[in-house]
């Protein structure tokens, strides 16, 4: 004897044990009746905003705020707020860029090829030992923005790498 859907009387596959056709079965397993139901929609554990995905514990704005100030892994007791030495001026920066042949010392991209909107100078003069007061020529290096952003993390590695680059010019 052939089985039929109890609602629409459509013939069912022999493997179907639910007594409902596919379209009616889908209507019965929504929400908390679904076998993979995990509860209500997830919320941000800081502000309570409903999250788009269950795997995240915080909304994007709370996640970004959690990396400000002392909670940032690159935090060095606020030294980034200290002013630069008076000798670290445009003349010195130009001298360093000229010495480095207007190229990023890490990726070798030329200054003219490294375009940044509304910027006349596209290379950044970086302090190798991260000390703003040490403005000696052998402590300064020209970097593009992308490479300069990399050097903010894992400072011990980048200090050693940039020192190596300066010794092997």
N, C-alpha and C positions, 0 to 999 in steps of 0.2 A: 504494500500500500504506500502510495506517494504522500509525503508530508506537504502541507500548504501553510502559508503564513496565516497566523490567527487573525490578522487585521485585514489584509487585502486579498487573501486567498491565492496568492501567487505561489507557484510551485517552488519548493526549496531544494537545494542541493542535498544529497544523501548525508554529507558530513555535517550539515547544520543541525545542531541539537537544541537551539534556542526556541524554535517554533516561530521565529520572525524572519522576514526577508531583510536583506542588508540595509535598505533605507529605513525601515522601521526599527531595526536593532540599534542603528546609530542614534536615533532619537531617544532611545531609552537609557543610553549610557553617558549622558552629559553631566557635567559638574561632579558632585560628590558620588555619583553612581558609577563613574568611570573607574576601572580597575587600577589606573595609575594616579588617581586623585591624591594630591599632597596637601590639601587644605586650602585656605584662602590665598589670595594673591599675596606675594611677598612684599614686605615694606622695608624701607630704609631703617636701619637700626639707630640712626641719629635723629632724623627729622620726621620719619613716619610716612614719607612719600611712597606711593605705590611704585614698585620696580617693574621694569619690562621683562627682566629675566630672573629666574630663581637663583642662578649661580652667584649673583652679586649680593653683597650684604649691605651696600650703601649706594645712594644715588650718586651721579657724577659730581654734582656740586659739593656734596659732603666729602667725597673721596678726594677732590682737589684741595679742599680746605684742610684736610688732614696732613698735607705736606708743606704747610706754611710754617715759617719760623723754626723753632727748636725741634719740631717733629720731623723736619726734613732730614734725610740721611746725610746730606752734604753740609749740614749746619756746623759752622766753626765758631761758635760763640760771638756771632755778629760781626766778624771782621770784614764782611763785604760792605758794611755801612761806613767803614773808616774812609777818610778822604785819601786821594792819591797824593804822592809826593809832588812838589811844585816843579821838579825837573822832568816829570812825565808829561810832556806837552806835545803839541802837534809836530814840532820840529824834530823831536826825538823819535816819534812814531814814524815819520817820513824817512828818517835815517835808517831805521830798522827795516822798513819795507824795501827800501832801495838796496840795502845789504843782502836781503833775502831774494832779490831780483823780482820783486812784486809777485811772489808765489807763496802759496800756503806750504809750509815746511812739512806737513804731514801727508797731504794728498796731492801736492804739486799742482793744484789748479791755479791758473793765472788770475791776477786781480781783475783784469778786464773781462774774463770769462765768468767770473763769480759775481753775478749781478744781484744787488739788493735794491729794492725800490727806494727812491728818494735818498740814496746815500751816494756821496761822492767817493768815499773810500770804502772799499769792500773787503779789506783785510784788517784783522784786529791784531793789535800788538799785545801779546800775552806774556805775563810774568811766569817764568818757568817754576820758580819756587813759591809762587802764590803770595809773595810778600810785596805789597804795593809800594813800599819804601825802597826796595832794592831795584834801582833803575840802571844797573850796569848793562852794557851791551850784551854780555854773555848770559844774562838772565832774561833777555827779551827775545821773543820769536814771533814771526808773522803767521797768523792762522786765519783760515776762512771761518765764517760763522758756524758752519756745521761741525768742523773739527774743534773749534773753541768750545762749543756746547758739550762735546764729548769729554773734554779735559776737566770739566767741573766735577765729574764723578771719578772714582778710583784714582785719586790724586797721586798716590805713591807710584802707581804704574806710569802715569803721564809725566810725572816729574822725572823719573828714570829715562823714559823714552825721549822726552824733549832734550834732556841733558845729553843723551847719546847723539841725537841729531846735531846739536851744537858742537860737540867734540869732533864729529866726522863731517864737517862742512866741505 
